[in-house]
Amino acid sequence: MSRFAWLGPLLMLAAVALIFILIGATRRSALLIAFIIVFSASMIYGIVRALRRRIELPPEPAPKTRGMLLEWAAPVYDFYCPWIGLGRGFRKLTLRYAGVRAGEHILDVGCGTGVLTRIAAEAVGPDGSVVGIDPGPKMIGIARKNAALENSRAVFRLAAIEDLPFEDNRFDCVLSSFMMHHLPPDLKVKGLAEVLRVLKPGGRLLVVDIDKPANPLWWLLFWPLLLWSFTRDQVSGRLRDDFLRAGFPGVERAGGRFGLLSFWKAYKGK
């Protein structure tokens, strides 16, 4: 039945619109009113349901970090991400930019609730491995629970990017999805240097994050990011410099999305 769950909101939308048409509203007005009602009801339902979820926290101690945690958002993270365009389709696009292949060993830094990590585990198959790390106990608790429910091979650990608990030259690819803007400038460089250390020779890093807005209209919403030290360099278009300061021999912008996000790809020298 779960594969037909997407029909629920559509049926609700049709039913509410029909009610307003029957009481005299035009079709366009009825659809607009129905959309507002169904969207608002769905958001409230999702948030309430998420907040009622019991989160089993990891037994191991949380790492210390000066990065920004999103523990407050952990219960609703999986619900609201698809609403802002960061659903499974976007995660699969991220893996395509990263060039993830079967049999590879992957690290996902700042994995959150582990959606990208679990999809990556599907992509590498039984001969590969995927580890997701995050400094937030609630995020890792939900990630582990979801992995168990999906019977995923993804493994999740409490750790911060600036102090990765892995040996040198371990991973073929490292993923970073919307994590860099959670770090102060010095931790960005330190974290990228740690990523470089754990990558195999010739290994690659794929970062997707906020970049300099390509559309002037975005500045109407995001100009405050210039005032915050964590994001100032990124919205000024200087994230590329952090890769070079961390020791990567080069970095390329592999693509973009929404005129606000960029996919950056960097390789470790052979």
LINSUL-V61567 format. One record per residue. N is the residue number from 1. SS is DSSP state (A for helix, B for strand, O for the rest). PHI is phi as a letter, one per 40 degrees, with the letter a starting at -180 (* if undefined). PSI is psi in whole degrees, 0 to 359 (NA if undefined). Layout:
n=N ss=SS phi=PHI psi=PSI
n=N ss=SS phi=PHI psi=PSI
This chain:
n=1 ss=O phi=* psi=331
n=2 ss=A phi=c psi=332
n=3 ss=A phi=c psi=346
n=4 ss=A phi=b psi=9
n=5 ss=O phi=c psi=331
n=6 ss=O phi=c psi=340
n=7 ss=A phi=c psi=335
n=8 ss=A phi=d psi=304
n=9 ss=A phi=c psi=325
n=10 ss=A phi=c psi=318
n=11 ss=A phi=c psi=320
n=12 ss=A phi=c psi=317
n=13 ss=A phi=c psi=315
n=14 ss=A phi=c psi=318
n=15 ss=A phi=c psi=315
n=16 ss=A phi=c psi=318
n=17 ss=A phi=c psi=320
n=18 ss=A phi=c psi=319
n=19 ss=A phi=d psi=314
n=20 ss=A phi=c psi=329
n=21 ss=A phi=c psi=320
n=22 ss=A phi=c psi=334
n=23 ss=O phi=c psi=10
n=24 ss=O phi=h psi=359
n=25 ss=O phi=c psi=151
n=26 ss=O phi=c psi=162
n=27 ss=A phi=c psi=317
n=28 ss=A phi=c psi=316
n=29 ss=A phi=c psi=319
n=30 ss=A phi=c psi=318
n=31 ss=A phi=c psi=319
n=32 ss=A phi=c psi=313
n=33 ss=A phi=c psi=318
n=34 ss=A phi=c psi=319
n=35 ss=A phi=c psi=314
n=36 ss=A phi=c psi=316
n=37 ss=A phi=c psi=312
n=38 ss=A phi=c psi=319
n=39 ss=A phi=c psi=312
n=40 ss=A phi=c psi=317
n=41 ss=A phi=c psi=320
n=42 ss=A phi=c psi=319
n=43 ss=A phi=c psi=314
n=44 ss=A phi=c psi=317
n=45 ss=A phi=c psi=315
n=46 ss=A phi=c psi=318
n=47 ss=A phi=c psi=314
n=48 ss=A phi=c psi=316
n=49 ss=A phi=c psi=320
n=50 ss=A phi=c psi=319
n=51 ss=A phi=c psi=338
n=52 ss=O phi=c psi=354
n=53 ss=O phi=c psi=139
n=54 ss=O phi=c psi=125
n=55 ss=O phi=b psi=120
n=56 ss=O phi=c psi=111
n=57 ss=O phi=c psi=147
n=58 ss=O phi=c psi=147
n=59 ss=O phi=c psi=336
n=60 ss=O phi=c psi=154
n=61 ss=O phi=c psi=147
n=62 ss=O phi=c psi=143
n=63 ss=O phi=c psi=153
n=64 ss=O phi=c psi=137
n=65 ss=O phi=a psi=150
n=66 ss=O phi=c psi=2
n=67 ss=O phi=c psi=162
n=68 ss=O phi=c psi=126
n=69 ss=O phi=c psi=155
n=70 ss=O phi=b psi=39
n=71 ss=A phi=d psi=325
n=72 ss=A phi=c psi=332
n=73 ss=A phi=c psi=353
n=74 ss=A phi=d psi=315
n=75 ss=A phi=c psi=333
n=76 ss=A phi=b psi=3
n=77 ss=A phi=d psi=312
n=78 ss=A phi=c psi=338
n=79 ss=A phi=c psi=314
n=80 ss=A phi=c psi=339
n=81 ss=A phi=d psi=313
n=82 ss=A phi=c psi=331
n=83 ss=A phi=c psi=336
n=84 ss=O phi=b psi=19
n=85 ss=O phi=g psi=14
n=86 ss=O phi=b psi=44
n=87 ss=O phi=c psi=198
n=88 ss=A phi=c psi=326
n=89 ss=A phi=c psi=317
n=90 ss=A phi=c psi=321
n=91 ss=A phi=c psi=320
n=92 ss=A phi=c psi=324
n=93 ss=A phi=c psi=320
n=94 ss=A phi=d psi=317
n=95 ss=A phi=c psi=328
n=96 ss=A phi=c psi=318
n=97 ss=A phi=c psi=324
n=98 ss=A phi=c psi=341
n=99 ss=O phi=g psi=36
n=100 ss=O phi=c psi=132
n=101 ss=O phi=b psi=160
n=102 ss=O phi=d psi=140
n=103 ss=O phi=g psi=357
n=104 ss=O phi=c psi=163
n=105 ss=B phi=b psi=119
n=106 ss=B phi=b psi=142
n=107 ss=B phi=b psi=131
n=108 ss=B phi=b psi=110
n=109 ss=B phi=c psi=136
n=110 ss=O phi=g psi=51
n=111 ss=O phi=c psi=345
n=112 ss=O phi=g psi=229
n=113 ss=O phi=c psi=3
n=114 ss=O phi=g psi=19
n=115 ss=A phi=c psi=308
n=116 ss=A phi=c psi=321
n=117 ss=A phi=c psi=315
n=118 ss=A phi=c psi=323
n=119 ss=A phi=c psi=322
n=120 ss=A phi=c psi=323
n=121 ss=A phi=c psi=324
n=122 ss=A phi=c psi=321
n=123 ss=A phi=c psi=323
n=124 ss=A phi=c psi=339
n=125 ss=O phi=g psi=186
n=126 ss=O phi=c psi=340
n=127 ss=O phi=c psi=353
n=128 ss=O phi=b psi=186
n=129 ss=B phi=a psi=150
n=130 ss=B phi=b psi=131
n=131 ss=B phi=b psi=132
n=132 ss=B phi=b psi=135
n=133 ss=B phi=b psi=146
n=134 ss=B phi=a psi=144
n=135 ss=O phi=c psi=355
n=136 ss=O phi=c psi=116
n=137 ss=A phi=d psi=321
n=138 ss=A phi=c psi=319
n=139 ss=A phi=c psi=313
n=140 ss=A phi=c psi=324
n=141 ss=A phi=d psi=314
n=142 ss=A phi=c psi=320
n=143 ss=A phi=d psi=315
n=144 ss=A phi=c psi=320
n=145 ss=A phi=c psi=314
n=146 ss=A phi=c psi=323
n=147 ss=A phi=c psi=320
n=148 ss=A phi=c psi=320
n=149 ss=A phi=c psi=325
n=150 ss=O phi=c psi=0
n=151 ss=O phi=f psi=42
n=152 ss=O phi=c psi=149
n=153 ss=O phi=c psi=357
n=154 ss=O phi=c psi=142
n=155 ss=B phi=b psi=142
n=156 ss=B phi=b psi=136
n=157 ss=B phi=b psi=146
n=158 ss=B phi=c psi=116
n=159 ss=O phi=a psi=160
n=160 ss=O phi=b psi=150
n=161 ss=A phi=c psi=330
n=162 ss=A phi=c psi=357
n=163 ss=A phi=a psi=71
n=164 ss=O phi=c psi=130
n=165 ss=O phi=c psi=49
n=166 ss=O phi=b psi=154
n=167 ss=O phi=c psi=166
n=168 ss=O phi=c psi=149
n=169 ss=O phi=f psi=44
n=170 ss=O phi=c psi=323
n=171 ss=B phi=b psi=145
n=172 ss=B phi=c psi=328
n=173 ss=B phi=a psi=141
n=174 ss=B phi=b psi=136
n=175 ss=B phi=b psi=141
n=176 ss=B phi=b psi=109
n=177 ss=B phi=b psi=108
n=178 ss=O phi=f psi=42
n=179 ss=O phi=b psi=329
n=180 ss=A phi=c psi=324
n=181 ss=A phi=c psi=0
n=182 ss=A phi=c psi=1
n=183 ss=O phi=b psi=144
n=184 ss=O phi=c psi=162
n=185 ss=A phi=d psi=317
n=186 ss=A phi=c psi=326
n=187 ss=A phi=c psi=333
n=188 ss=A phi=d psi=310
n=189 ss=A phi=c psi=316
n=190 ss=A phi=c psi=318
n=191 ss=A phi=c psi=318
n=192 ss=A phi=c psi=325
n=193 ss=A phi=c psi=323
n=194 ss=A phi=c psi=319
n=195 ss=A phi=c psi=315
n=196 ss=A phi=d psi=321
n=197 ss=A phi=c psi=317
n=198 ss=A phi=c psi=350
n=199 ss=B phi=c psi=144
n=200 ss=B phi=c psi=156
n=201 ss=B phi=d psi=128
n=202 ss=B phi=g psi=356
n=203 ss=B phi=c psi=168
n=204 ss=B phi=b psi=153
n=205 ss=B phi=b psi=133
n=206 ss=B phi=b psi=119
n=207 ss=B phi=b psi=129
n=208 ss=B phi=b psi=128
n=209 ss=B phi=a psi=179
n=210 ss=B phi=c psi=139
n=211 ss=O phi=b psi=184
n=212 ss=O phi=c psi=123
n=213 ss=O phi=d psi=132
n=214 ss=O phi=c psi=336
n=215 ss=O phi=b psi=126
n=216 ss=A phi=d psi=333
n=217 ss=A phi=c psi=331
n=218 ss=A phi=c psi=331
n=219 ss=A phi=c psi=335
n=220 ss=A phi=c psi=331
n=221 ss=A phi=c psi=324
n=222 ss=A phi=b psi=8
n=223 ss=A phi=d psi=330
n=224 ss=A phi=c psi=339
n=225 ss=A phi=c psi=341
n=226 ss=A phi=c psi=340
n=227 ss=A phi=c psi=351
n=228 ss=O phi=b psi=127
n=229 ss=O phi=c psi=331
n=230 ss=O phi=c psi=328
n=231 ss=O phi=b psi=351
n=232 ss=A phi=d psi=311
n=233 ss=A phi=c psi=325
n=234 ss=A phi=c psi=311
n=235 ss=A phi=c psi=351
n=236 ss=O phi=c psi=0
n=237 ss=O phi=g psi=27
n=238 ss=O phi=b psi=16
n=239 ss=A phi=c psi=328
n=240 ss=A phi=d psi=323
n=241 ss=A phi=c psi=328
n=242 ss=A phi=c psi=324
n=243 ss=A phi=c psi=315
n=244 ss=A phi=c psi=321
n=245 ss=A phi=c psi=332
n=246 ss=A phi=c psi=348
n=247 ss=O phi=h psi=357
n=248 ss=O phi=c psi=136
n=249 ss=O phi=c psi=340
n=250 ss=O phi=a psi=164
n=251 ss=B phi=a psi=145
n=252 ss=B phi=b psi=147
n=253 ss=B phi=c psi=110
n=254 ss=B phi=c psi=341
n=255 ss=B phi=i psi=178
n=256 ss=B phi=a psi=173
n=257 ss=B phi=a psi=136
n=258 ss=O phi=g psi=9
n=259 ss=O phi=g psi=16
n=260 ss=O phi=b psi=334
n=261 ss=B phi=b psi=147
n=262 ss=B phi=b psi=148
n=263 ss=B phi=b psi=117
n=264 ss=B phi=b psi=138
n=265 ss=B phi=b psi=129
n=266 ss=B phi=b psi=147
n=267 ss=B phi=b psi=149
n=268 ss=O phi=c psi=138
n=269 ss=O phi=c psi=152
n=270 ss=O phi=c psi=NA
